């Protein structure tokens, strides 16, 4: 299944996942801008919390990419039963 086939079969779900990925990428850019690397504070939004947030968002993006890599397979279904090959029949 390709991304084009996924859009044909479930346009709303595919667009929702793509919008979610774009929102996460936008959030990563915002978070990178908010981390104060040079004079970290002891209270509030610390650099450590920002790094943990970036790691979580990176994991979500990675899982989303794994989801879309599954769309590249031509045959996601299991083998048919009974087998159709004449060589397998005894």
C-alpha positions as CSV (number, residue, x, y, z in Angstrom):
1,X,0.0,0.0,0.0
2,X,1.3,3.4,-0.9
3,X,0.5,6.8,0.6
4,X,-1.7,7.5,-2.4
5,X,-3.7,4.3,-1.8
6,X,-4.0,5.2,1.9
7,X,-5.4,8.6,1.0
8,X,-7.9,6.9,-1.3
9,X,-9.0,4.4,1.3
10,X,-9.1,6.6,4.4
11,X,-8.4,10.2,3.5
12,X,-9.5,11.7,6.9
13,X,-7.3,9.3,8.9
14,X,-4.2,9.8,6.7
15,X,-4.5,13.6,6.7
16,X,-5.0,13.5,10.5
17,X,-1.8,11.6,11.0
18,X,0.1,13.9,8.6
19,X,-1.3,16.9,10.4
20,X,-0.2,15.4,13.7
21,X,3.3,14.9,12.4
22,X,3.5,18.5,11.2
23,X,2.2,19.7,14.6
24,X,4.9,17.7,16.4
25,X,7.6,19.0,14.1
26,X,6.4,22.6,14.8
27,X,6.4,21.9,18.5
28,X,10.0,20.6,18.4
29,X,11.1,23.9,16.7
30,X,9.3,25.9,19.4
31,X,10.8,23.9,22.1
32,X,14.3,24.3,20.7
33,X,13.8,28.0,20.8
34,X,12.6,28.0,24.5
35,X,15.5,26.1,26.0
36,X,17.9,28.4,27.8
37,X,21.2,26.5,27.4
38,X,23.6,29.1,28.7
39,X,21.9,30.2,32.0
40,X,19.7,27.4,33.1
41,X,17.2,28.2,35.9
42,X,16.6,26.0,39.0
43,X,12.9,26.6,38.9
44,X,10.4,26.4,36.0
45,X,11.3,25.3,32.5
46,X,14.8,23.9,32.9
47,X,17.1,22.7,30.1
48,X,16.8,19.1,31.4
49,X,13.0,19.2,31.0
50,X,13.4,20.6,27.5
51,X,15.8,17.8,26.5
52,X,13.4,15.2,27.9
53,X,10.5,16.8,25.9
54,X,12.6,16.7,22.8
55,X,13.4,13.0,23.3
56,X,9.7,12.2,23.7
57,X,8.8,14.1,20.6
58,X,11.6,12.4,18.7
59,X,10.2,9.0,19.7
60,X,6.7,10.0,18.6
61,X,8.1,11.2,15.2
62,X,10.0,7.9,14.9
63,X,6.9,5.8,15.6
64,X,5.0,7.9,13.0
65,X,7.7,7.3,10.4
66,X,7.5,3.5,11.2
67,X,3.7,3.7,10.6
68,X,4.2,5.3,7.2
69,X,7.0,2.9,6.3
70,X,4.4,0.1,6.5
71,X,2.5,1.8,3.7
72,X,5.3,0.9,1.3
73,X,4.6,-2.8,1.3
74,X,2.8,-4.2,-1.7
75,X,1.2,-7.1,0.1
76,X,0.4,-6.5,3.8
77,X,-2.0,-9.5,4.0
78,X,-1.3,-13.1,5.1
79,X,-0.9,-16.0,2.7
80,X,-4.1,-17.5,1.4
81,X,-5.3,-20.8,2.8
82,X,-5.4,-23.4,1.3
83,X,-2.3,-22.9,-0.7
84,X,-2.9,-22.4,-4.4
85,X,0.3,-24.1,-5.6
86,X,-0.2,-27.5,-7.2
87,X,3.3,-28.6,-6.0
88,X,2.2,-28.5,-2.3
89,X,-0.8,-30.8,-2.8
90,X,0.0,-34.4,-1.9
